[in-house]
Every structure is written in C-alpha cells, then in structure tokens.
Amino acid sequence: MKLLALETATEACSAAVWVDGAVLERYELAPRRHAALILPMSEAVLAEAGLSVCQLDAVAFGRGPGAFTGVRVAVGIVQSIAFAADLPVIPISTLAALALGAARETGRTRIAAALDARMGEVYWGCYGINGAAVEALDEERVSAPAAVSAPPGEWFGAGSGWATYSAVLSGQLTVGGWLSECYPRASDVVRLAADPRRRGDWVDAERALPVYLRNQVVAKPA
C-alpha cells in the first residue's frame, strides 16, 4: 500500500508517505507557516519515495481537533489532491495520532491526549495503544480542564494541554507522568491510516471533513 498523509492541526506541520510498511516524513515546528510549507513537504517526501500522486492508493490527513485554520489547510490540500487523482481519503483523529506518537516515544500504552484549545479549554481524548493500533476508550471532546474525565486506571499525559493545565488535569485522573512537548505528526497519521481495519473509514474527497469539536467561537465584547 502507498499512502500520503498530512498533519497541520497544531503548531507542527508535517507530511509523510507510507510505502509497504516503510515511513518517510518531513516535519517542522512552524506556527502560522503551514500553508507555505505543506505542499513543498508533500512534494519532497513523495520524491524521496520515488512516487507520483497517481501511484498512491489513498491520501490521509489529521482531521482535527486542533487549530481551525490549520485543520482547514490539510482538508483543502487533501481534497485537491484526491479530486485531481481520483483517490479516496482517510480522515484520522489528530488526538489519536498524538497518542500513538507519545506511546512510541515513551512505551506507555494508556495515553490521555490533551491539546490546548484556547479560551480556557482543552481538546481531550483517552486511548489504549497496542503496537500500531489505537483504540479510543472514551469520546473525544472539548471542555474546561477541570471537567475532563478518564476511565479508571493510570494514564500518561501527552500534548500541549498538559503544558498549560498539568496541575488541573493531573488532579482529574491518576497520572504516571506527562509529555507536553510533543505534537501530532503525519508519520503517525499515516501509520493509523495504513491499518487494514480502517479500510471502512476511507471516504470520497467530498466527504473528507474536519472535526472541530467546538462548533462555534463567539468573540467576547470589548
């Protein structure tokens, strides 16, 4: 199988290719530069793999939750590629990709992923990791840190939400530590997309939709 994946939902920007189990990636921590970087990254990683878009089986992307603008960048580019090459699209949870990356880095198998959602809230999800398989153990949601919850047992925290709200979050569940300086990466998006059990998640380009969790953002009056 040959897949291209993009992840632009946070400050990190990355593109990755899966070629029959081998993963190649371009990654940069580059806030507000995603629109300028992601296409050159995609072209570079495809060239390194010796692939053209027409040789791909599908295109994957981090569907969110995350920064509204960042998520839209990935959606727009993936839809353009998929429409042009008549390829299916694989939407992958940004929180699940974050959890998989944290598990690979730390060896932990129960990850509480939290991204700073601004406005005093976090994007939150709890996952069990078994090798390259990620199982959501609770519903992904956006909430105040003091309102998060997790199934019983010890968890390992991952993501920018732990940098901002570690004191509150660690009071809400049993935590064996956390890694706040980690970001979702396209290499983990593509690993999740390559799982044969996700074949039912493949969609046509027009159904490649973002997941924001927060439906409305209302500006506070001055």
C-alpha positions, 0 to 999 in steps of 0.5 A: 500500500502507498499512502500520503498523509498530512498533519497541520492541526497544531503548531507542527506541520508535517507530511509523510508517505507510507510505502509497504510498511516503510515511513518517510516524513518531513516535519517542522515546528512552524506556527502560522507557516503551514500553508507555505510549507505543506505542499513543498513537504508533500512534494519532497517526501513523495520524491524521496519515495520515488512516487507520483500522486497517481501511484498512491492508493489513498491520501490521509490527513489529521482531521482535527481537533486542533487549530481551525485554520490549520485543520482547514489547510490539510482538508483543502490540500487533501481534497485537491489532491484526491479530486485531481487523482481520483483517490479516496481519503482517510480522515484520522483523529489528530488526538489519536495520532498524538497518542500513538506518537507519545506511546512510541516515544515513551512505551506507555500504552494508556495515553490521555491526549490533551491539546490546548484549545484556547479560551480556557479549554482543552481538546481531550481524548483517552486511548489504549495503544497496542503496537500500531493500533489505537483504540479510543476508550472514551469520546473525544471532546472539548471542555474546561480542564477541570471537567475532563474525565478518564476511565479508571486506571493510570494514564500518561499525559501527552500534548500541549494541554498538559503544558498549560493545565498539568496541575488541573488535569493531573488532579482529574485522573491518576497520572504516571507522568506527562509529555507536553512537548510533543505534537501530532505528526503525519508519520503517525497519521499515516501509520493509523491510516495504513491499518487494514481495519480502517479500510471502512473509514476511507471516504470520497474527497467530498466527504473528507471533513474536519472535526472541530469539536467546538462548533462555534467561537463567539468573540467576547465584547470589548 
